[in-house]
Amino acid sequence: MTRRLPTIHGITEHDAGPYRMERMDLEFGNGERRQFQRLHSRGHGAVIVVPLLDADTVLLVREYAAGVHRYELGLVEGRIDAGEAVLDAANRELQEEAGYAARSLRALRTLTLSPRYMSHQAHVVVARDLYPRRLPGDEPEELEVVPWKLDALHELVLREDFSEGRSVAALFMTREWLRHGGT
């Protein structure tokens, strides 16, 4: 069923640190009125990089995760700088966090994070044909790089120190894309 988007009668904005909080006055097609809130990122988006060391091995990084106060395994992730292209941001973050650059980069798709109330989007990029190259990053300590076999994702997703949903989704999407002839 295709529905007409609700009519926005007004938006009020509030500062929320790295986000802008909006309160939206909406009217739905059936005449119902509601107030919704959403967070808008102040940045230019983010990248999630799936670095493939070879056809069967992905590189993960272990870094401190302040939200859960522990070290977490995950994919290379980072913000896109103003004026920076998605693939350039992915290659930069790969060099800063994992100490590799990629000769081949492919944007796979864009993921949202809680789209019911956030505008944040992250671009999943598959990086292949890696070679050692490190750029200085903004991390307070060098990140541990952990190779992981794609055919062992079932073990990875059950680990306590691998819980970031975008990393889980990006790895499964990449594995399936590769299985079905991803180029």
Buried (B, 14 or more C-beta within 10 A) or exposed (E): EEEEEBEEEEEEEEEEEEBBBBEBBBEEEEEEEEEBEBBBBEEEBBBBBBBBBEEBBBBBBBBEBEEEEEEBBBBBBBBBEEEBEBBBBBBBBBBBBBBBBBEEBBBBEEBEBEEEEBBBEBBBBBBBEBEEEBEEBEEEEEBEBBEBEBEEBEEBEEEEEBBBEBBBBBBEBBBEBBEEEBE
